[in-house]
Every structure is written in C-alpha cells, then in structure tokens.
Amino acid sequence: MQTGSVVRNSVNLTGLKRFALENLPTGPLRDDILSQPDEITPAEYLANCRVWQRLARLS
C-alpha cells in the first residue's frame, strides 16, 4: 500500500518550452514544442515525443 502518492493526469511542458525557447534554433522542432499547451496528457506527451524525435533528426 502506498501512502502519500500523487497520481498526475497531465505532463507539464513549461520547462521543455523554456528550454526550446532559450536553446533550440528557429525551426520546426522549436515551433512545435512552443505551440503545445503548458499541460498535456501522458498519451499526448508520448505521441509528441515520437514527432519531436523525428524533427530533431531532420535538424
């Protein structure tokens, strides 16, 4: 039995968006990350990770 556990139903992207804004060059990967809402579901996050990985390979 777990006590004090918190189940998160969303993934916060504010840190990733700040990283993209400050460190990534202008392009599709940066634009896509910055266009995301600040919080998304875990399933959306995993789907986006696949897209971001492909975009990173193109850069």
C-alpha positions in Angstrom: 0.0 0.0 0.0 1.3 3.4 -0.9 0.6 6.4 1.2 1.1 10.0 0.1 1.2 9.1 -3.6 0.0 11.6 -6.1 -1.3 10.5 -9.5 -0.7 13.0 -12.2 -3.0 13.1 -15.1 -1.0 15.6 -17.1 2.5 16.4 -18.1 3.8 19.9 -17.5 5.7 21.2 -20.5 6.8 24.6 -19.2 10.4 23.5 -18.6 10.7 22.0 -22.0 9.1 25.0 -23.6 11.6 27.3 -21.8 14.5 25.1 -22.9 13.2 25.2 -26.5 12.9 29.0 -26.5 16.3 29.6 -25.0 18.4 26.8 -26.7 16.9 25.5 -29.9 17.4 27.2 -33.2 14.4 28.5 -35.1 12.8 25.6 -37.0 10.0 23.0 -37.0 11.1 21.3 -33.7 11.2 24.5 -31.7 8.0 25.8 -33.3 6.1 22.6 -32.5 7.3 22.4 -28.9 6.3 26.1 -28.3 2.9 25.6 -29.9 1.9 22.9 -27.3 -0.3 23.8 -24.4 1.5 24.0 -21.0 0.0 20.7 -19.8 -0.9 17.7 -21.9 -2.0 14.1 -21.1 0.7 11.4 -20.8 -0.6 9.8 -24.1 -0.3 13.1 -25.9 3.2 13.6 -24.5 4.4 10.2 -25.7 2.9 10.8 -29.2 4.6 14.2 -29.3 8.0 12.7 -28.2 7.9 10.5 -31.3 7.3 13.5 -33.5 10.0 15.6 -31.7 12.5 12.8 -32.2 11.8 12.7 -35.9 12.0 16.5 -36.2 15.3 16.5 -34.2 16.8 14.1 -36.7 15.9 16.4 -39.6 17.7 19.4 -37.9 
